[in-house]
Amino acid sequence: MGKIGAMKSPKDYLFLIPYLLAVGLGLKFGYDFGMQISGPIMAVITAIIGAIFCSIIVESFLGKKRKSDRQ
């Protein structure tokens, strides 16, 4: 049978907050930019690209910090 893992503490999930904020900002500003330059289809495309870009930026900052915390 499968092994049931212990629940992690809420502190273990705190690193998700910056990612969620970055994705939210990327979606909002990407959508606004897409609406200004073209229309709804481009707005959705630029919102997705903006969210991905922002999450990559956050990962570049937080990934280094998390790796240094583990060592």
C-alpha positions as CSV (number, residue, x, y, z in Angstrom):
1,M,0.0,0.0,0.0
2,G,1.0,3.6,-0.4
3,K,2.7,5.5,2.3
4,I,0.9,8.4,3.8
5,G,3.2,11.4,4.3
6,A,3.1,13.7,7.3
7,M,1.5,17.1,6.6
8,K,4.0,19.9,6.3
9,S,3.8,22.9,8.6
10,P,2.4,26.2,7.2
11,K,5.9,27.6,7.4
12,D,7.0,25.2,4.7
13,Y,4.5,26.8,2.3
14,L,5.5,30.4,2.9
15,F,7.9,30.3,-0.1
16,L,4.8,30.1,-2.3
17,I,3.6,33.6,-1.4
18,P,6.2,35.5,-3.6
19,Y,5.4,33.2,-6.5
20,L,1.7,33.8,-6.2
21,L,2.3,37.6,-6.0
22,A,4.6,37.5,-9.0
23,V,2.2,35.4,-11.1
24,G,-0.7,37.7,-10.2
25,L,1.3,40.8,-11.1
26,G,2.4,39.2,-14.4
27,L,-1.2,38.3,-15.3
28,K,-2.5,41.7,-14.5
29,F,0.1,43.8,-16.3
30,G,0.4,41.4,-19.2
31,Y,-3.3,41.5,-19.7
32,D,-3.4,45.3,-19.5
33,F,-0.5,45.5,-22.0
34,G,-2.2,43.1,-24.4
35,M,-5.4,45.0,-24.3
36,Q,-3.6,48.3,-25.1
37,I,-1.7,46.9,-28.1
38,S,-4.3,44.6,-29.7
39,G,-7.3,43.1,-28.1
40,P,-8.6,40.2,-25.9
41,I,-6.7,37.4,-27.6
42,M,-3.4,39.2,-27.4
43,A,-4.2,40.2,-23.8
44,V,-4.6,36.5,-22.8
45,I,-1.4,35.6,-24.5
46,T,0.6,38.4,-23.0
47,A,-0.9,37.7,-19.6
48,I,0.3,34.1,-19.7
49,I,3.8,35.2,-20.9
50,G,3.9,37.9,-18.2
51,A,3.1,35.3,-15.5
52,I,5.7,32.9,-16.7
53,F,8.3,35.6,-16.9
54,C,7.6,36.9,-13.4
55,S,7.7,33.4,-11.9
56,I,11.1,32.8,-13.6
57,I,12.4,36.1,-12.1
58,V,11.2,35.1,-8.6
59,E,12.8,31.7,-9.0
60,S,16.1,33.2,-9.9
61,F,16.1,35.2,-6.7
62,L,14.5,32.8,-4.3
63,G,16.1,29.7,-5.8
64,K,19.6,30.9,-4.8
65,K,18.4,31.8,-1.3
66,R,16.8,28.4,-0.7
67,K,19.8,26.6,-2.0
68,S,22.1,28.5,0.4
69,D,19.7,27.8,3.3
70,R,19.9,24.1,2.7
71,Q,23.8,24.0,2.8
